Structures are given as C-alpha cells and as structure tokens.
Amino acid sequence: MADFEAGTSSDAAKVLRDAGVRVFRDEDELHVGEVIAGNLLCAINNSMLYIPIFSQTYASSKWCLRELVHIVDNVSKSEGKKCILPIFLDVEPEDVKLKTPQYRDALLEHAIKFPDEVKAWRKTLAKVDEIKGWNVKKDQSQASIVKLVIERVLEKLKTKQKSVTEYLVGLDDRVKDLTELVDLDDHVVRLIGIYGMGGIGKTTVAKVIFNQLSSHFGKCCSFLEDVQESVSTKEGSIRLQKKLLSDIVGSGFAEKLEDSEQGMMRIGETLRTKKALVVLDDVDNKEHIKKLIGNYSLHSGSRLIITTRNTTILQIEGFHGKILPYEMLKMDYGLALQLFCQHAFGRDFPLDDYHGLSSEIVSSMGGLPLAIEVVGSLLNRKTIAFWEETLVRLRNVPEEEILKKLRISYDDLDEYQQQIFLDIACFFFNENKTNPIYMWVGCQFYPQRGIDILTNRCLIKILDNDNFWMHDLLIDLGRQIVRQESPSDLGKQSRLWIAKEAIEIIKTEERKEKVQALEVDGLDNSIEITNKEFERLPNLRFLKLRNGTYVGDFAKCHSKLRWISWHSPHQDFRADNMYLDHLTIFKLDKSSFPNNSKAWDLIKRAQSLKVLSLTGCDGITTIPDFSKCLGLERLTLAHCNWLNKIENFIGSLKSLIELEIEWCMDLTDLPKEVGALVKLKRFSLQGCSGLRELPGSFGSLISLRELNLSHTCIAELPNSIQGLVELESFLLTQTRIKKLPDSIGELKSLRILRYSKKGSYCSKHHIWQLPGGINMLENLEELDLSGNFRLEGVHIIEKID
C-alpha cells in the first residue's frame, strides 16, 4: 500500500497507539512469492478498519491490488462491523474509477500476466471508489489530514481514550516503568498503585497508560475519575458503579441498579467473568475500592490501577493477585524547565532575556507539574517586571505550601473570573458548563471571556462532553479561599456546600450580606426555609435544596436568586408571594406536586427563566403554565410518569433551542403548535412509549439539528419531515416505523441515521425496506441499521454495534 510522505504515516500510527489503538502498517516493499504473506493476511483478517492510500502509482503494484481485494472481501463478510476509510493522495476519484489513463493503463499492463485477477481488481476498485474518503493534494498540509484521520478512526472504533494535556513532558520513563509493572503477559491479576503528592501527575500518567492498554481488553475497560469526591454521597457511589458497569457490559444492564449494595454485587459478578482494565483515580479509602470492585476476585489477566495520595489503602486484605506500588517522584530540573517553557513560551527553552528568571522560577516549583503548568501559563506574554514580581512572591512561599503558589495565578484574575473559579471549585466541577454560563451571564460575570482565561491559565479544563474539570488541588485552593473569607464566621463566607454548615447559616438570625451560594440538605429530616430566613440572605444567587420546602409570605423578599435546584421537596408547600424576577435556572427533581399546587407559582412569573427542568414530577398530568417565560431556551420534562398533555402555549416559546420530553410514558400526542418552535435545534422524545404520531407541523422546525424518536410507538413519519433541512442526527431505534419515507433523501445535512424497530416486530423472515432516497444523503457518515434490510443502491452501509 502507498504511504504518506516524510514519515507522517508513522506519526499517525504512533498517535493511534498512544490512544489505545493497535496499528498494523504494511511496510514490506519486497514481497516474496505470489501469495500474500501469512502475517499480513492475519493482520488484514484481524483488523476492524482499513485505510488504503491511493497514490498515483498505487495501481502499478499487484500487491496493493491483491491486498485491496482481500480487504474488501473482509468488509463485505463482516456485516457492517468493519469498514474502509480511503485516502486519495494526489489522484482523483475518476482515476480510481478507471475513467482516466492513470489506473486504467496500469491494469492493462497487469492483464498480460494476471488476466483473471485483473477482473477482480477492476470490480474492487469500483466498490472502494463509492466509499466517501479524503482527497489530499500534494501541496496540502498532510499534518491536518493525519489529524482528521486519527479523529475519524477513534470515532469509528469508539475507543474509551482519555484526553490528556497537550504537553506530555517527562512521562516516557514513567510510562515504561508502569507498562512493565502491568505486564500483560502475566495471567495473574495485578493491582498497580500509583501514589504520590497532589499535583505530581498521577492522573495524567494513569490516563496515558489506560489509553495505551485499553485496546488489549476490548470493551472491558473503565476509567473512573475523582473517586474520592464522587463516593462522598450515596448518589455519587451509584453513579460511578453504573458507569463502570455501563463501560464493561452496557448501559441497559447498569441502569437497573437501585442501591450501592446491589451495585457491588453485580460488579463482583461481572469482573469475575470478564478480563478487564479498571482505573480508579484519586482514592483515599479502602471502602471506596470495595464499592467499585465488589469482591476482590477478578478474572485472570485483569488489571486494576489506582491513583492515591494515601499508600495505606494499597494494603488490601483478601485481594487475589499481585499488589505493586509505584511512587511518582517530582520532575527533575531539566524536564521541569522544558514543561515550564512550553506553557510560558510555547517552546522547549526560554527566550534569551528570560533564562535566569525561568531557572529560578522552576527551581521554586518543587518539581510539581501542576504548579509548573499554572505558573507558566500565568507568565505567558507577560513583561519582565511581572515575572520578577512573581518570582519575589514565590520566594516568600515555603516549598511545601503548594496552594499558596497556585493562589498567585488566582490573584491575577479579575473579580468576575475569580467568582467563576470559586463557583466551579465549590459546585460545578465535573458539571456541564451550559447552565452555569446562563447564571454568570445574568450576574454580568462575562463568562465566555472568563472561561477562556481560566482554561488558558490551566486552572480549569473543558472535557469533550462540555463538563468542567478541575484538579483536586485547585478545588482545594478554591474552597480554602472561601473559608479564609471569614474563618470564624460562616455567615461572612460567600459559599457554603456542607449540609450542616448551610443549615446553621440559614437558621442564624443575623443578616448575611456576603452569602452568594448555598447547598442545603435537610438530610433525614425536612428543612423549612421561612420568609424571615430568606430575607436575611439578600444576595443569594444560587440555592441547591434537598429534602426541604419554603414556608411563609415572601412578599417583602426581593430575591436575587438566579438558580434553584430543588430535589425531593416535601409536598407541603406553604409559601405565598414568592416572586423570583431574576430566576434563570429552575430544576425540580423527584416532586409529587399536583397540577394545582402553589409550588408552580415559582415559575409562572419567572420571566427571566432560560432553563427549566422537571424530572420525576409524578404529580402532574399536564405541564404547568409557564407561558410567560418567553425567554426560555432549554426545557426538560423527563420521567414524569403521569404527564399526558403538552399545552398549546408551548408554541409561544419562540426562544426554545432545546426541548427534551423523555420517558413520559403516558404522553400520547403533541400539539400542532410545536411546529412554531423555529429556533429549536435539539428535540428528544426518547422513551415516550405512548406517542404514536407526530403532528404535520413537524417539518416547520427548520433549525432542528438533532432529533431523537427512539423507544416511541411512532409508526409513520409525516411527509413534512423533508422540511428539516438542517437535521444532522436522526435517531429512530426501537420504533414501529416499518418504512422510511422517500422524502428522507431531502435531508441533505444528515450525518447520523440510526434506525431499528421494536423487538416484538422483528423476525428473521421479515425484511424491512429502505427508501432509495438514502442514496441522496451525500453527507451521511454513520448509518446504523439493526435488523434485516433489503438494500438497493446504498453506497455506505455500516452497522455500529
């Protein structure tokens, strides 16, 4: 097969290997004999993806053509489990179609010696050309193409790779040492405990090891982050247990978990029967390991990797296997300087005028990668005077006081960026960024700029799922800053996230001007927040309340609340005149409030509302009247088991961009007014099993990009569906639709189409029909067809497991 120039193919192979993909490159240019070598044949048979690179001389090689025949044969027999991603390097599709002399003349020469094979080669080239690939010109940046190829390969293989920092300096030796400790050839179960102080790089090296090894375990691998923080609550423990089971055996099995004990039992049963790779990041208690691994009898060959600051947790009684500790030591000076320079200058060494300053600053960092990254990012593009001032501050901090060194970067933020940083540290780490941004916009904190600054300073990261991520040391820093606002008086702290402290603050009688955010849990007993207590919190903007309610006349409360999360409220709601003029986000979970409850007054007049989420609200049969919330942009109605009606006023919510009505089993129809939501970009009706049809006005949703009708009883799509000209993702799994309309071919923007029928309608004798219109979907990248189909003229058929 042809290759990229200048080693870019080997670079791509290295990146893929680092991401956990096993790569085979055919580099043998001197083939011996007339048959494909055994090792190459084995590699082709065992591969899931094939990337033939069609160059100008490709057709001149009989070996390339023979390999291609074998590849296409493999793909055709795989029932959609394998696929080809072709690259056309300085050739045109017309060349591969044999419509120009480029490939045609080469095959004519081959026909003299291999007349029978040439027929197969022509047929194979025609098949490959029908597959969408990459067209690359000689003068085009091959690095950018390599990046696209890697992204596509990882997307296709759905690897569970973890994102790592851009600058991986000084990890090679550590990765080598850990790989030897893991020793995949040993069938005995191994637990590798990576220990060291905070900020030393334990999580980063664990992610690199996970990425490199995951492909050896197939789907049976899971990386659980921030274990210490997550398992501090019952819900957090169950969430991590579900994630582990979902990663290894699938989400359907995981969602059935009801409590942590059941989770331990199922995980134990699963890990006994499957060779798995599991990483538990940031563990500080042996019980956490037990909750997430179950019993300690893992399947032979399994690997458990734990990162921790506490070496005593590695002394696990009853663990069946080898326990191997590995200490993460501080970076040596040379590597620390290189890492610092990458963040401060964007290269491996200092600028001429900064050699001395760089050396002194790095020496004061104690070899901690986190501190080096944060301080280096702070100094990027700053003046020498700023550098000198920073060095003076670092010299005044004892070496072991890492948080004080990190605080230097915090102190350089403006007041709005500091507020955002503290909010994330106290409430929003590992949470999606969308809702907090709405709140910060309302508070005029300028969040887009703030998040950009915090990211560039290495104080936060935005993960692929748009969640905030923050190193635990930076979380500690943020919370320490809040506590230091007033160590002896909780009422003068801006944020409180510990249940007992928050309850204490609410119940004390003095006015608390400083308090901005509270997380309150009534614990075993419900807490009542009275109007008097509310009046004493005039600047409260964020309130997360669990097991509590509101009582009294709130007419005199001029609330600045912009966010209310209310979980498991008691049905006895005795609040009057509670006007929330500034409320931006309202989330109600596990509520039994009936349709006529006064509790719904909270949102009826909330004209500034942007996000409304009602989850598990079993008391309502119709949606509350929030017709005056004309600025609403995101609406979620999920698991409201008795909800059977969506009121017509929903069509007045012209600002809606996201509408989720999910797992509301009693909902049977939608009003035609939903067609008026012309700004809607995402619409999900997943799990509404009583829903049998869509209104004809559905095609008016001209801005819609994502549509999910999975697990509904919809049997037919309206002809107006062709009006969804912006639709990119269309999910139709487990519906009763027997045939897609031909008009689906008008959805020119469609990239993802997943289609299957409810199991009760499936049989091996039943053949479903696909419209010829699918051939017109030129941008289609993923087509998931679960079942038996009559395929006519379909260019790309790929079944994603």
C-alpha positions, 0 to 999 in steps of 0.5 A: 500500500502507498504511504504518506510522505516524510514519515507522517504515516508513522506519526499517525500510527504512533498517535493511534497507539498512544490512544489505545489503538493497535496499528498494523502498517504494511511496510514490506516493499519486497514481497516474496512469492505470489501469495500474500504473506501469512502475517499480513493476511492475519493482520488484514483478517484481524483488523476492524478498519482499513485505510488504503492510500491511493497514490498515483502509482498505487495501481502499478503494484499487484500487491496493493491490488491483491491486498485491496481485494482481500480487504474488501472481501473482509468488509463485505463478510463482516456485516457492517462491523468493519469498514474502509476509510480511503485516502486519495493522495494526489489522484482523483476519484475518476482515476480510481474509477478507471475513467482516466489513463492513470489506473486504467493503463496500469491494469492493462499492463497487469492483464498480460500476466494476471488476466483473471485477477485483473477482473477482480481488481477492476470490480474492487476498485469500483466498490472502494471508489463509492466509499466517501474518503479524503482527497489530499493534494500534494501541496496540502498540509498532510499534518491536518489530514493525519489529524482528521484521520486519527479523529475519524478512526477513534470515532469509528472504533469508539475507543474509551481514550482519555484526553490528556494535556497537550504537553506530555513532558517527562512521562516516557520513563514513567510510562515504561516503568508502569507498562512493565509493572502491568505486564500483560503477559502475566495471567495473574491479576495485578493491582498497580498503585500509583501514589504520590503528592497532589499535583505530581501527575498521577492522573495524567500518567494513569490516563496515558497508560489506560489509553495505551492498554485499553485496546488489549481488553476490548470493551472491558475497560473503565476509567473512573475519575475523582473517586474520592469526591464522587463516593462522598454521597450515596448518589455519587457511589451509584453513579460511578458503579453504573458507569463502570458497569455501563463501560464493561457490559452496557448501559441497559444492564447498569441502569437497573441498579437501585442501591450501592449494595446491589451495585457491588454485587453485580460488579463482583459478578461481572469482573469475575467473568470478564478480563478487564482494565479498571482505573480508579483515580484519586482514592483515599479509602479502602471502602471506596475500592470495595464499592467499585470492585465488589469482591476482590476476585477478578478474572485472570489477566485483569488489571486494576490501577489506582491513583492515591495520595494515601499508600495505606489503602494499597494494603488490601486484605483478601485481594487475589493477585499481585499488589505493586506500588509505584511512587511518582517522584517530582520532575527533575530540573531539566524536564521541569524547565522544558514543561515550564517553557512550553506553557510560558513560551510555547517552546522547549527553552526560554527566550534569551532575556528570560533564562535566569528568571525561568531557572529560578522560577522552576527551581521554586516549583518543587518539581510539581507539574501542576504548579509548573503548568499554572505558573507558566501559563500565568507568565505567558506574554507577560513583561519582565517586571511581572515575572520578577514580581512573581518570582519575589512572591514565590520566594516568600512561599515555603516549598511545601505550601503548594496552594499558596503558589497556585493562589498567585495565578488566582490573584491575577484574575479579575473579580468576575473570573475569580467568582467563576473559579470559586463557583466551579471549585465549590459546585460545578466541577465535573458539571456541564458548563451550559447552565452555569454560563446562563447564571454568570451571564445574568450576574454580568460575570462575562463568562465566555471571556472568563472561561477562556482565561481560566482554561488558558491559565490551566486552572480549569479544563473543558472535557469533550462532553462540555463538563468542567474539570478541575484538579483536586488541588485547585478545588482545594485552593478554591474552597480554602479561599472561601473559608479564609473569607471569614474563618470564624464566621460562616455567615461572612463566607460567600459559599457554603456546600456542607449540609450542616454548615448551610443549615446553621447559616440559614437558621442564624438570625443575623443578616448575611450580606456576603452569602452568594451560594448555598447547598442545603440538605435537610438530610433525614429530616425536612428543612423549612426555609421561612420568609424571615430566613430568606430575607436575611440572605439578600444576595443569594444567587444560587440555592441547591435544596434537598429534602426541604420546602419554603414556608411563609409570605415572601412578599417583602423578599426581593430575591436575587436568586438566579438558580434553584435546584430543588430535589425531593421537596416535601409536598407541603408547600406553604409559601405565598408571594414568592416572586423570583424576577431574576430566576434563570435556572429552575430544576425540580427533581423527584416532586409529587406536586399536583397540577394545582399546587402553589409550588408552580407559582415559582415559575409562572412569573419567572420571566427571566427563566432560560432553563427549566427542568422537571424530572420525576414530577409524578404529580402532574398530568399536564405541564404547568403554565409557564407561558410567560417565560418567553425567554426560555431556551432549554426545557426538560420534562423527563420521567414524569410518569403521569404527564399526558398533555403538552399545552398549546402555549408551548408554541409561544416559546419562540426562544426554545433551542432545546426541548427534551420530553423523555420517558413520559410514558403516558404522553400520547400526542403533541400539539400542532403548535410545536411546529412554531418552535423555529429556533429549536435545534435539539428535540428528544422524545426518547422513551415516550412509549405512548406517542404514536404520531407526530403532528404535520407541523413537524417539518416547520422546525427548520433549525432542528439539528438533532432529533431523537424518536427512539423507544416511541410507538411512532409508526409513520413519519409525516411527509413534512419531515423533508422540511428539516433541512438542517437535521444532522442526527436522526435517531429512530431505534426501537420504533414501529416505523416499518418504512422510511419515507422517500422524502428522507433523501431531502435531508441533505445535512444528515450525518447520523441515521440510526434506525431499528424497530421494536423487538416484538416486530422483528423476525428473521423472515421479515425484511424491512425496506429502505427508501432509495432516497438514502442514496441522496444523503451525500453527507451521511457518515454513520448509518446504523441499521439493526435488523434485516434490510433489503438494500438497493443502491446504498453506497455506505452501509455500516452497522455500529454495534 
